[in-house]
Amino acid sequence: MRLTVCKPLNERIGAPSINSQSVNVKMPGETIEIVNIVWGDVLDGNGIWYVSDQGFYYWSGGFAEVNFVLEGCDINNYTGEAKAGILLQLQEAVHQQLKLKVNGYLGCGFGNKNYEDNHPFSMLIYVKHKLAENNPDLKCPIVKEIRFWGFKILTDVMESNLCELLGPMPVGSNPKLEKNYPYLVGGGILNSDETFKGTRFIKAKIKRDDNISDYFLLTCCHVVFPFLKTNFEYNRTNSKPATANFPLSDECMSHRIEKAVFNNDLDFAAILIDAPDIQNIIDGNVIDDYFGIEDINDLYQIEVVMVGFVSGIRRGKVKGVFKKCPLELDNGEFHEFNNVILTNNISVKGDSGAPVIAKLGNEYKLVGMVAAGNSDDTCILPFYCLADNKHKYSLK
């Protein structure tokens, strides 16, 4: 397919990278025959590159055409980081349009049409109520397929309830106590004044400049700061001291909160602990590894295991990935999580912070922690967001 250059565009050899040698510069108005699509260096939020019939690489942002399909390029043939990057870019491109144009829009993600295993992989568009195409209240009918940067992906409109943060719950509503030491993840944790409780997520560490590691218990920010606002951030060095309390037993002790963040990508609090206090054992499995962003597509339709302080061990199935999840906070503010992993409902209030694991091959790995949900779904925030170069939490 021939595409038209719309801005000066480097013609590179070797790899889809800004560090690859540029052998020529194509000028606006020139056309290039494109035969393949690859994932490469991300420029201005766009990591899609094209390969010409002569083997040269071009960044897709330099072409006029966007809404087209390149024959033979199927999103299902891509794997790992490439597939994850392409899906997230496609999602971001249409999300704002859907918010403006679609009645009762609640977010979008990816999964099989109607959640059926034998149905095609689709962009799942969640709405409060589905409207017939002849309904006068329908602002803009949703197209049957989306075409962007050479890819075609089907759409499926799904009715859904608005998600809400799962917890915390009042302390008196569950008398469950803990007796074992070291304490396991999946147990209970209280906010500083011991009025609300949630679930302990995972023990993680950060290596300091002196090569000594500090150990932290992680949980949801909204568990230990239950009346937060969107874009909330706490740091011990410049804030009033705050604590969280565990275990939920006669030995319950206060532990210092070092950091907490609640924004579109994160909902976590890091509580300083002694390394031996917590063991990362879930359903009898030692958890010392996690699913990275390049692995998330492999989780689709896989069984997951959650251990929540209220629900205990529950099993479910991943039915959507990279979902944008809107919810309303207790103070009436509207909030939106990015890149949520969606399962069938496996959690209740008080399970916020619950660790979720899955098995691929012979090994269980950490998926993430429960943060929100509704009567049909549980929303999991992936751990890889905490293991990135900014936050640097490690399980090993």
Sine and cosine of phi, psi and omega as CSV:
sin_phi,cos_phi,sin_psi,cos_psi,sin_omega,cos_omega
0.00,0.00,0.68,-0.74,-0.01,-1.00
-1.00,-0.07,0.78,-0.63,0.03,-1.00
-0.90,-0.44,0.44,-0.90,-0.07,-1.00
-0.97,-0.24,0.80,-0.60,0.04,-1.00
-0.94,0.34,0.71,-0.71,-0.03,-1.00
-0.90,-0.43,-0.09,1.00,0.05,-1.00
-0.43,-0.90,0.36,-0.93,0.03,-1.00
-0.79,0.62,0.79,-0.62,-0.19,-0.98
-0.71,-0.70,0.83,-0.56,0.02,-1.00
-0.94,0.35,0.64,-0.76,0.10,-0.99
-0.97,-0.24,0.94,-0.34,-0.16,-0.99
-0.93,-0.37,0.43,-0.90,0.02,-1.00
-0.87,-0.50,0.47,-0.88,0.12,-0.99
0.99,-0.14,-0.77,0.64,-0.08,-1.00
-0.28,-0.96,0.39,-0.92,0.04,-1.00
-0.98,0.18,0.96,0.27,-0.13,-0.99
-0.55,-0.83,0.55,-0.84,0.05,-1.00
-0.94,0.33,-0.23,0.97,0.04,-1.00
-1.00,-0.01,-0.13,0.99,0.05,-1.00
-0.97,0.26,0.45,-0.89,-0.05,-1.00
-0.90,0.44,0.73,-0.69,0.11,-0.99
-0.99,-0.11,0.84,-0.54,-0.05,-1.00
-0.98,-0.22,-0.14,0.99,-0.03,-1.00
-0.22,-0.97,0.31,-0.95,0.11,-0.99
-0.82,-0.58,0.87,-0.49,0.05,-1.00
-1.00,0.09,0.63,-0.77,-0.07,-1.00
-0.96,-0.26,0.39,-0.92,0.01,-1.00
-0.79,0.62,0.70,-0.72,-0.01,-1.00
0.98,-0.17,-0.40,0.92,0.06,-1.00
-0.95,0.32,0.45,-0.90,0.03,-1.00
-0.88,-0.47,0.50,-0.87,-0.04,-1.00
-0.70,-0.71,0.69,-0.73,0.05,-1.00
-0.99,0.12,0.89,-0.46,-0.05,-1.00
-0.97,-0.23,0.71,-0.71,-0.04,-1.00
-0.84,-0.54,-0.20,0.98,-0.04,-1.00
-0.41,-0.91,0.32,-0.95,0.03,-1.00
-0.82,-0.57,0.72,-0.69,0.02,-1.00
-0.71,-0.70,0.25,-0.97,0.06,-1.00
-0.98,-0.20,0.71,-0.70,-0.04,-1.00
-0.55,-0.84,-0.49,-0.87,0.00,-1.00
-0.85,0.52,0.65,-0.76,-0.02,-1.00
-1.00,-0.02,0.84,-0.54,0.06,-1.00
-0.84,-0.54,0.80,-0.60,0.00,-1.00
0.79,0.62,0.64,0.77,0.03,-1.00
0.98,0.21,0.14,0.99,-0.08,-1.00
-0.84,-0.55,0.90,-0.45,0.00,-1.00
-0.93,-0.37,0.22,0.98,0.00,-1.00
-1.00,0.05,0.78,-0.63,0.03,-1.00
-0.83,-0.55,0.44,-0.90,0.04,-1.00
-0.93,-0.36,0.49,-0.87,0.07,-1.00
-0.91,-0.40,0.76,-0.65,-0.03,-1.00
-1.00,0.09,0.15,-0.99,0.03,-1.00
-0.92,0.39,-0.22,0.97,0.05,-1.00
-0.98,-0.20,0.08,1.00,0.07,-1.00
1.00,0.03,0.16,0.99,0.04,-1.00
-1.00,0.08,0.43,-0.90,0.01,-1.00
-0.95,-0.30,0.67,-0.74,0.02,-1.00
-0.70,-0.71,0.70,-0.71,0.09,-1.00
-0.94,0.34,0.74,-0.67,-0.12,-0.99
-0.92,0.40,-0.37,0.93,0.00,-1.00
-0.93,0.36,-0.11,0.99,0.00,-1.00
-1.00,-0.09,0.16,0.99,-0.03,-1.00
-0.91,-0.42,0.46,-0.89,-0.01,-1.00
-0.97,0.25,-0.59,0.81,-0.08,-1.00
-0.98,0.19,0.70,-0.71,0.05,-1.00
-0.80,-0.60,-0.74,0.67,-0.11,-0.99
-1.00,0.00,0.97,0.25,0.00,-1.00
-0.57,-0.82,0.22,-0.98,0.04,-1.00
-0.85,-0.52,0.77,-0.64,0.06,-1.00
-1.00,-0.09,0.87,-0.50,-0.05,-1.00
-0.82,0.58,0.75,-0.66,0.07,-1.00
1.00,0.00,-0.11,0.99,0.01,-1.00
-0.99,-0.17,0.97,-0.25,-0.04,-1.00
-0.93,-0.38,0.80,-0.60,-0.03,-1.00
-0.84,0.54,-0.48,0.88,-0.02,-1.00
-0.95,0.31,-0.22,0.98,0.03,-1.00
-1.00,0.04,-0.08,1.00,0.02,-1.00
-0.99,-0.13,0.47,-0.88,-0.05,-1.00
-0.70,-0.71,0.17,-0.98,0.17,-0.99
0.82,0.57,-0.66,-0.75,-0.07,-1.00
-0.87,0.49,-0.58,0.81,-0.02,-1.00
-0.89,0.45,-0.75,0.66,-0.02,-1.00
-0.91,0.41,-0.68,0.73,0.01,-1.00
-0.87,0.49,-0.72,0.70,-0.02,-1.00
-0.90,0.45,-0.68,0.73,-0.01,-1.00
-0.90,0.43,-0.70,0.71,-0.01,-1.00
-0.89,0.46,-0.69,0.72,0.00,-1.00
-0.90,0.43,-0.60,0.80,0.02,-1.00
-0.93,0.36,-0.66,0.75,0.06,-1.00
-0.88,0.47,-0.69,0.73,-0.02,-1.00
-0.88,0.47,-0.73,0.69,-0.03,-1.00
-0.89,0.45,-0.55,0.84,-0.03,-1.00
-0.92,0.38,-0.54,0.84,-0.08,-1.00
-0.97,-0.23,-0.28,0.96,-0.12,-0.99
-0.86,0.51,-0.76,0.65,-0.04,-1.00
-0.90,0.44,-0.59,0.81,0.04,-1.00
-0.91,0.42,-0.66,0.75,0.00,-1.00
-0.90,0.43,-0.63,0.77,0.01,-1.00
-0.87,0.50,-0.61,0.79,-0.05,-1.00
-0.99,0.17,-0.52,0.86,-0.22,-0.97
-0.94,-0.33,-0.37,0.93,-0.16,-0.99
-0.98,-0.19,0.79,-0.61,0.02,-1.00
-0.87,0.48,0.77,-0.64,0.11,-0.99
0.89,0.46,0.50,0.87,-0.05,-1.00
-0.90,0.43,0.74,-0.68,-0.04,-1.00
-0.86,-0.51,0.05,1.00,-0.01,-1.00
0.76,-0.65,0.11,-0.99,0.01,-1.00
-0.55,-0.83,0.41,-0.91,0.02,-1.00
-0.38,-0.92,-0.35,-0.94,-0.05,-1.00
-0.72,-0.69,0.61,-0.80,0.02,-1.00
0.06,-1.00,-0.07,-1.00,0.02,-1.00
-0.98,0.22,0.59,-0.81,0.01,-1.00
-0.82,0.58,0.76,-0.65,-0.03,-1.00
0.86,0.51,0.28,0.96,-0.03,-1.00
0.88,0.48,0.35,0.94,-0.01,-1.00
-1.00,-0.05,0.73,-0.69,-0.09,-1.00
-0.85,0.53,-0.59,0.81,-0.09,-1.00
-1.00,-0.05,0.15,0.99,0.03,-1.00
-1.00,-0.08,0.37,-0.93,-0.11,-0.99
-0.93,0.36,0.49,-0.87,0.09,-1.00
-0.90,0.44,0.74,-0.67,-0.16,-0.99
-0.60,-0.80,0.27,-0.96,0.25,-0.97
-0.99,0.10,0.86,-0.50,-0.02,-1.00
-1.00,-0.03,0.86,-0.51,-0.03,-1.00
-0.94,-0.33,0.91,-0.42,-0.11,-0.99
-1.00,-0.08,0.77,-0.64,0.01,-1.00
-0.73,-0.68,0.34,-0.94,0.04,-1.00
-0.92,0.39,-0.70,0.72,-0.02,-1.00
-0.58,-0.82,0.71,-0.71,0.08,-1.00
-0.98,0.19,0.69,-0.73,0.00,-1.00
-0.90,-0.43,0.63,-0.77,0.06,-1.00
-0.91,0.41,0.47,-0.88,-0.07,-1.00
-0.90,0.44,-0.40,0.91,0.02,-1.00
-1.00,-0.05,0.12,0.99,0.01,-1.00
-0.95,0.30,0.80,-0.59,-0.04,-1.00
-0.90,0.43,-0.31,0.95,0.01,-1.00
-0.99,0.15,-0.15,0.99,-0.03,-1.00
-0.96,0.28,0.90,-0.43,-0.04,-1.00
-0.96,0.29,-0.68,0.73,-0.09,-1.00
-0.44,-0.90,0.92,-0.40,0.04,-1.00
-0.87,0.49,0.60,-0.80,0.02,-1.00
-0.99,0.11,0.77,-0.64,-0.02,-1.00
-0.91,0.41,0.44,-0.90,-0.05,-1.00
-0.96,0.28,-0.38,0.92,0.03,-1.00
-0.51,-0.86,0.46,-0.89,0.01,-1.00
-0.93,-0.37,0.71,-0.70,0.01,-1.00
-0.87,-0.49,0.90,-0.44,0.00,-1.00
-0.58,-0.82,0.73,-0.68,0.14,-0.99
0.77,0.64,0.58,0.82,0.07,-1.00
1.00,-0.09,-0.16,0.99,-0.02,-1.00
-0.97,-0.23,0.48,-0.88,0.13,-0.99
-0.85,-0.53,0.77,-0.64,0.06,-1.00
-0.70,-0.72,0.73,-0.68,-0.01,-1.00
-0.94,0.34,0.36,-0.93,0.07,-1.00
-0.89,-0.45,0.44,-0.90,0.06,-1.00
-0.59,-0.81,0.83,-0.56,-0.01,-1.00
-1.00,0.01,0.81,-0.58,-0.07,-1.00
-0.85,-0.52,0.75,-0.66,0.13,-0.99
-0.97,0.26,0.64,-0.76,-0.02,-1.00
-0.45,-0.89,0.38,-0.92,0.13,-0.99
-1.00,-0.01,0.42,-0.91,0.08,-1.00
-0.91,0.41,0.74,-0.68,0.02,-1.00
-0.97,0.23,0.36,-0.93,0.09,-1.00
-0.65,-0.76,0.40,-0.92,0.06,-1.00
-0.89,0.46,0.71,-0.71,-0.06,-1.00
-1.00,0.00,0.99,0.17,0.05,-1.00
0.91,-0.42,-0.08,-1.00,-0.01,1.00
-0.96,0.26,0.10,-1.00,0.00,-1.00
-0.90,-0.45,0.42,-0.91,0.01,-1.00
-0.84,0.54,0.61,-0.79,-0.09,-1.00
-0.86,0.50,-0.65,0.76,-0.12,-0.99
-0.95,0.32,-0.10,1.00,-0.11,-0.99
-0.99,0.12,-0.13,0.99,0.03,-1.00
-0.50,-0.87,0.92,-0.39,-0.09,-1.00
-0.99,0.11,0.16,0.99,-0.09,-1.00
-0.82,0.57,0.76,-0.65,0.00,-1.00
-0.89,-0.45,0.33,-0.95,0.00,-1.00
-0.89,-0.46,0.66,-0.75,-0.07,-1.00
-0.84,-0.54,-0.28,0.96,-0.12,-0.99
-1.00,0.07,0.55,-0.84,0.15,-0.99
-0.67,-0.74,0.68,-0.73,-0.04,1.00
-0.88,0.48,0.44,-0.90,-0.03,-1.00
-0.98,0.21,0.55,-0.84,-0.02,-1.00
-0.99,-0.13,0.43,-0.90,0.16,-0.99
-0.92,0.39,0.42,-0.91,-0.09,-1.00
1.00,-0.07,-0.10,1.00,0.06,-1.00
-1.00,0.10,-0.13,-0.99,-0.11,-0.99
-1.00,0.00,0.37,-0.93,0.08,-1.00
-0.52,-0.85,0.59,-0.80,-0.05,-1.00
-0.92,-0.40,0.48,-0.88,0.17,-0.99
-0.96,0.29,0.10,-1.00,-0.21,-0.98
-0.88,0.48,-0.60,0.80,-0.01,-1.00
-1.00,-0.06,0.18,0.98,0.12,-0.99
0.85,0.53,0.61,0.80,0.04,-1.00
-0.98,-0.21,-0.38,0.93,-0.02,-1.00
-0.71,-0.71,0.42,-0.91,-0.01,-1.00
-0.67,-0.75,0.42,-0.91,0.08,-1.00
-0.60,-0.80,-0.50,-0.87,-0.13,-0.99
-0.85,-0.53,0.62,-0.78,0.09,-1.00
-0.96,0.27,0.75,-0.66,-0.09,-1.00
-1.00,0.07,-0.96,0.29,-0.13,-0.99
-0.35,-0.94,0.44,-0.90,0.14,-0.99
-1.00,-0.01,0.76,-0.65,0.01,-1.00
-0.67,-0.74,0.25,-0.97,-0.02,-1.00
-0.71,-0.70,0.38,-0.92,0.12,-0.99
-0.78,-0.63,0.77,-0.64,0.00,-1.00
-1.00,0.08,0.81,-0.58,-0.01,-1.00
-0.98,0.18,0.10,-1.00,0.00,-1.00
-0.89,0.45,-0.46,0.89,0.01,-1.00
-1.00,0.06,0.22,0.98,0.08,-1.00
0.95,0.31,0.23,0.97,0.10,-0.99
-0.98,-0.20,0.64,-0.76,-0.06,-1.00
-0.99,-0.13,0.67,-0.75,0.20,-0.98
-0.99,-0.14,0.64,-0.77,-0.03,-1.00
-0.95,-0.31,0.62,-0.79,-0.06,-1.00
-0.70,-0.71,0.58,-0.81,0.25,-0.97
-1.00,-0.07,0.78,-0.63,0.01,-1.00
-0.97,-0.23,0.55,-0.83,0.14,-0.99
-0.46,-0.89,-0.05,-1.00,0.04,-1.00
-0.96,0.29,0.64,-0.77,0.09,-1.00
-0.85,0.52,-0.65,0.76,-0.09,-1.00
-0.96,0.29,-0.14,0.99,0.11,-0.99
-0.98,0.22,-0.71,0.70,-0.07,-1.00
-1.00,-0.04,-0.29,0.96,0.14,-0.99
-0.82,-0.58,0.97,0.25,-0.22,-0.98
-0.94,0.35,-0.24,0.97,-0.05,-1.00
-0.89,-0.45,0.64,0.77,-0.08,-1.00
-0.97,0.24,0.20,-0.98,0.12,-0.99
-0.92,-0.39,0.31,-0.95,0.03,-1.00
-0.89,0.46,0.51,-0.86,-0.07,-1.00
0.86,0.51,0.70,0.71,0.06,-1.00
-1.00,0.00,0.63,-0.78,0.07,-1.00
-0.57,-0.82,0.70,-0.71,0.03,-1.00
-0.81,-0.58,0.70,-0.72,0.09,-1.00
-0.67,-0.74,0.79,-0.61,-0.11,-0.99
-0.85,0.53,-0.54,0.84,-0.10,-0.99
-0.94,0.34,-0.37,0.93,-0.03,-1.00
-0.73,-0.69,0.40,0.92,-0.01,-1.00
-0.70,-0.71,0.26,-0.96,0.08,-1.00
-0.89,0.46,0.70,-0.71,-0.04,-1.00
-0.82,0.58,0.66,-0.75,0.03,-1.00
-0.70,-0.71,0.50,-0.86,-0.04,-1.00
-0.73,-0.68,0.29,-0.96,0.17,-0.99
-0.75,-0.66,0.45,-0.89,-0.16,-0.99
-0.85,-0.53,0.72,-0.70,0.13,-0.99
-0.28,-0.96,0.27,-0.96,-0.06,1.00
-0.97,0.23,0.18,-0.98,0.04,-1.00
-1.00,0.09,0.98,0.19,-0.04,-1.00
-0.38,-0.92,-0.09,-1.00,0.03,-1.00
-0.90,0.43,-0.33,0.95,0.01,-1.00
-1.00,-0.07,0.30,0.95,-0.04,-1.00
-0.84,0.55,0.77,-0.64,-0.05,-1.00
-0.77,-0.64,0.40,-0.92,0.07,-1.00
-1.00,0.06,0.65,-0.76,0.01,-1.00
-0.76,-0.65,0.63,-0.78,-0.12,-0.99
-0.97,0.26,0.77,-0.64,0.11,-0.99
-0.99,0.10,0.83,-0.56,0.00,-1.00
-1.00,0.01,-0.63,0.78,-0.10,-1.00
-0.40,-0.92,0.52,-0.86,0.09,-1.00
-0.48,-0.88,0.62,-0.78,-0.02,-1.00
-0.64,-0.77,0.69,-0.72,0.11,-0.99
-0.70,-0.71,0.96,-0.26,0.03,-1.00
-0.56,-0.83,-0.32,-0.95,-0.08,-1.00
-0.94,0.34,-0.37,0.93,-0.04,-1.00
-0.95,-0.31,-0.37,0.93,-0.16,-0.99
-0.71,-0.70,0.48,-0.88,0.15,-0.99
-0.50,-0.87,0.99,0.14,-0.09,-1.00
-0.58,-0.81,0.44,-0.90,0.17,-0.99
-0.76,-0.65,0.66,-0.75,0.01,-1.00
-0.94,-0.34,0.86,-0.50,-0.10,-1.00
-0.92,-0.39,0.84,-0.54,-0.06,-1.00
-0.93,0.37,0.75,-0.66,-0.01,-1.00
-0.66,-0.75,0.22,-0.98,0.22,-0.97
-0.99,0.12,0.68,-0.74,-0.11,-0.99
-0.78,0.62,-0.66,0.75,-0.07,-1.00
-0.95,0.31,-0.20,0.98,-0.13,-0.99
-0.92,0.40,-0.53,0.85,-0.13,-0.99
-0.82,-0.57,0.65,-0.76,0.13,-0.99
-0.90,-0.44,0.71,-0.70,0.03,-1.00
-1.00,0.07,0.94,0.34,0.03,-1.00
-0.87,-0.49,0.83,-0.56,-0.04,-1.00
-0.78,-0.63,0.86,-0.51,0.01,-1.00
0.79,0.61,0.61,0.79,0.03,-1.00
0.99,0.11,0.05,1.00,-0.05,-1.00
-0.94,-0.35,0.77,-0.64,0.10,-0.99
-0.97,0.24,0.81,-0.58,-0.07,-1.00
-0.96,-0.29,0.93,-0.37,0.00,-1.00
-0.74,-0.68,0.27,0.96,0.03,-1.00
-0.53,-0.85,0.25,-0.97,-0.08,-1.00
-0.62,-0.79,0.26,-0.97,0.06,-1.00
-1.00,0.10,0.85,-0.52,0.06,-1.00
-0.99,0.17,0.12,-0.99,-0.02,-1.00
-0.87,0.50,-0.52,0.86,0.00,-1.00
-0.95,0.30,-0.22,0.98,-0.04,-1.00
-0.99,-0.17,-0.18,0.98,-0.19,-0.98
-0.88,0.48,-0.60,0.80,0.01,-1.00
-0.89,0.46,-0.47,0.88,0.01,-1.00
-0.94,0.35,-0.29,0.96,-0.01,-1.00
-0.98,0.20,-0.28,0.96,-0.11,-0.99
-0.86,0.52,0.81,-0.59,0.00,-1.00
0.95,0.31,0.18,0.98,0.03,-1.00
-1.00,0.04,0.54,-0.84,0.07,-1.00
-0.95,0.30,0.67,-0.75,0.08,-1.00
-0.86,-0.50,0.38,-0.93,0.03,-1.00
-0.85,-0.53,0.80,-0.60,0.06,-1.00
-0.90,-0.43,0.59,-0.81,0.16,-0.99
-0.80,-0.60,0.95,-0.32,-0.01,-1.00
-0.95,-0.30,0.47,-0.88,-0.04,-1.00
-0.90,0.44,-0.56,0.83,0.00,-1.00
-1.00,0.03,-0.74,0.68,-0.11,-0.99
-0.99,0.12,-0.36,0.93,-0.12,-0.99
0.96,0.27,-0.50,-0.87,-0.03,-1.00
-0.99,0.15,0.83,-0.56,0.05,-1.00
-0.75,-0.66,0.55,-0.83,0.01,-1.00
-0.89,-0.46,0.60,-0.80,0.00,-1.00
-0.52,-0.85,-0.20,-0.98,-0.07,-1.00
-0.68,-0.74,0.70,-0.71,0.04,-1.00
-0.94,0.33,0.82,-0.58,-0.01,-1.00
-0.85,-0.53,0.00,1.00,0.06,-1.00
-0.28,-0.96,0.56,-0.83,0.02,-1.00
-0.77,-0.64,0.40,-0.92,0.02,-1.00
0.82,0.57,0.64,0.77,0.00,-1.00
-0.99,0.11,0.63,-0.78,0.22,-0.98
-1.00,0.01,0.85,-0.53,-0.17,-0.99
-0.89,-0.45,0.96,-0.29,0.05,-1.00
-1.00,0.08,0.50,-0.86,0.07,-1.00
-0.40,-0.91,0.29,-0.96,0.01,-1.00
-0.93,-0.36,0.80,-0.60,0.00,-1.00
-0.98,0.21,0.24,-0.97,-0.02,-1.00
-0.87,0.50,-0.47,0.89,-0.01,-1.00
-1.00,0.07,0.10,0.99,0.03,-1.00
1.00,-0.01,-0.12,0.99,0.03,-1.00
-0.94,0.34,0.54,-0.84,0.06,-1.00
-1.00,-0.05,0.73,-0.68,-0.04,-1.00
-0.74,-0.67,0.43,-0.90,-0.01,-1.00
-0.65,-0.76,0.82,-0.57,0.12,-0.99
-1.00,-0.03,0.64,-0.77,0.10,-1.00
-1.00,-0.08,0.50,-0.86,0.25,-0.97
0.84,0.54,0.67,0.75,0.04,-1.00
-0.97,0.24,0.55,-0.84,0.16,-0.99
-0.99,-0.14,0.79,-0.62,-0.14,-0.99
-0.95,-0.30,0.77,-0.64,0.12,-0.99
-0.83,-0.55,0.15,-0.99,0.20,-0.98
-0.89,0.45,0.26,-0.96,-0.10,-0.99
-0.92,0.40,0.87,-0.49,0.03,-1.00
-0.76,-0.65,0.24,0.97,-0.14,-0.99
-0.57,-0.82,0.31,-0.95,0.05,-1.00
-0.68,-0.73,0.04,-1.00,0.07,-1.00
-0.85,0.53,0.66,-0.75,-0.08,-1.00
0.99,-0.14,-0.25,0.97,0.06,-1.00
-1.00,-0.03,-0.02,1.00,0.04,-1.00
-0.83,0.56,0.76,-0.65,-0.07,-1.00
0.99,-0.11,-0.14,0.99,-0.07,-1.00
-0.88,0.48,0.73,-0.68,0.04,-1.00
-0.96,0.29,0.56,-0.83,0.04,-1.00
-0.80,-0.60,0.77,-0.63,0.00,-1.00
-0.84,-0.55,0.29,-0.96,0.06,-1.00
-0.53,-0.85,0.37,-0.93,-0.05,-1.00
-0.90,-0.44,0.84,-0.54,0.16,-0.99
-0.83,-0.56,0.85,-0.52,-0.13,-0.99
0.97,0.24,-0.76,-0.64,-0.06,-1.00
-0.96,-0.27,0.10,1.00,-0.16,-0.99
-0.81,-0.58,0.70,-0.71,0.15,-0.99
-1.00,0.07,0.68,-0.73,0.05,-1.00
-0.78,-0.63,0.33,-0.94,0.02,-1.00
-0.98,0.20,0.77,-0.64,0.08,-1.00
-1.00,-0.01,-0.82,0.58,-0.03,-1.00
0.18,-0.98,-0.34,-0.94,-0.03,-1.00
-0.81,-0.58,0.53,-0.85,0.03,-1.00
-0.92,0.38,0.72,-0.69,0.01,-1.00
-0.77,-0.64,-0.60,0.80,-0.11,-0.99
-0.49,-0.87,0.07,-1.00,0.03,-1.00
0.16,-0.99,-0.05,-1.00,0.11,-0.99
-0.54,-0.84,-0.26,-0.97,-0.08,-1.00
-0.92,0.40,-0.31,0.95,-0.03,-1.00
-0.95,-0.30,-0.50,0.87,-0.22,-0.98
-0.78,-0.63,0.44,-0.90,0.24,-0.97
-0.88,-0.48,0.72,-0.69,-0.04,-1.00
-0.96,-0.27,0.81,-0.59,-0.07,-1.00
-0.91,-0.41,0.78,-0.62,0.10,-1.00
-1.00,0.00,0.83,-0.56,-0.11,-0.99
-0.94,0.35,0.58,-0.81,-0.01,-1.00
-0.94,0.35,-0.44,0.90,-0.08,-1.00
-0.85,0.53,-0.42,0.91,0.03,-1.00
-0.91,0.41,-0.43,0.90,0.02,-1.00
-1.00,-0.01,-0.23,0.97,-0.03,-1.00
-0.99,-0.17,0.15,0.99,-0.05,-1.00
-0.97,0.25,-0.02,-1.00,-0.08,-1.00
-0.93,0.38,-0.30,0.95,0.00,-1.00
-0.99,0.13,-0.70,0.71,-0.11,-0.99
-0.99,-0.16,-0.59,0.81,0.22,-0.98
0.89,0.45,0.53,0.85,0.11,-0.99
-0.98,0.20,0.68,-0.73,-0.07,-1.00
-0.79,-0.61,0.53,-0.85,0.06,-1.00
-1.00,-0.07,-0.25,0.97,-0.07,-1.00
-0.94,-0.34,0.00,0.00,0.00,0.00
